[in-house]
């Protein structure tokens, strides 16, 4: 199997969010893919199997579990596919468990500029203000950090996030509660994303709180849709979301809304650093 290491949402080499991309003729058993993700220990590892000229089945794993969708693996995989398979085409389709994601990807100098169509955002739930302490205090935050103009909401473009918009306190945010994942599940969210609505900078973690993500493409679409809906940006105005500063990997995520479809478009720079081969682990 071919494997690649890429950096996504990067600003220069060895910045942004690292990723392992593995290309196989057939997917290994799920347990083997999980072990490979644990071996590489990136925030996510994506496995690809070619379905057609520009179409690939994809499965995404963290070190803990398989995900239905994630953003930076799709963009990083698109750059690899562009390099290895479809140099003369800019349209790539990834078939995930519950949706298809299309990506346009072009080589500019030493980096690829990739943009994915995440589809329309689904606003799933607005939290009642009386529930705010239950979700803010385990994040080392209080109601004073949240502007009344910006509600806590669960929003998804394939992976539901509890969006926690704040106007201060981003540097102190962290997950303190061991059972925060269970709390999120009660409101239909998989992860939490805390972001400063003025600085347009965000943070998220694995639900145990031990590992902070560098740049989260699956959260960027929901954040962009939220910022448009609540008037922080004019419709279709480009947004740059920053993330990763607190782990020394300052990253930039581009967001905009398609003026025709209303779909959320998430983009970023990808650099492919390593190309190699590996034996299948069973």
DABEL-V520205 format. One record per backbone hydrogen bond with DSSP energy under -1.0 kcal/mol. CO is the residue of the C=O (numbers start at 1). NH is the residue of the N-H. Records with the same first field share a line. If there is no record, write none. Layout:
CO->NH ; NH
This chain:
1->278
2->23
3->276
4->21
5->273 ; 274
6->19
7->271
8->17
9->252
17->8
19->6
20->46
21->4
22->48
23->2
29->33
30->34
31->35
32->36
33->37
34->38
35->39
36->40
37->41
44->20
45->61
46->22
47->59
48->24
49->57
54->93
55->51 ; 52
56->95
57->49
59->47
60->67
61->45
65->62
71->75
72->76
73->77
74->78
75->79
76->80
77->81
78->82
79->83
80->84
81->85 ; 86
86->89
92->103
93->56
94->101
95->58
99->96
101->94
102->117
103->92
104->115
106->113
108->111
111->108
112->270
113->106
114->268
115->104
116->266
119->264
122->156
125->154
128->131
129->132
132->135 ; 136
133->137
136->139 ; 141
137->140
138->176
139->174
142->145
143->146
145->167
147->150
152->127
153->163
154->124 ; 125
155->161
156->122
160->190 ; 191
161->155
162->193
163->153
164->195
166->197
169->172
177->180
179->183
180->184
181->185
182->186
184->187 ; 189
185->188
191->162
193->164
194->203
195->166
196->200
200->242
201->196
203->194
204->213
206->209
211->206
216->220
217->221
219->223
220->224
221->225
222->226
223->227
224->228
225->229
226->230
227->232 ; 233
228->231
234->237
239->255
241->253
242->202
243->251
244->247 ; 249
245->248
251->243
253->241
254->267
255->239
256->265
258->262
263->258
264->118
265->256
266->116
267->254
268->114
269->9 ; 10
270->112
271->7
274->5
276->3
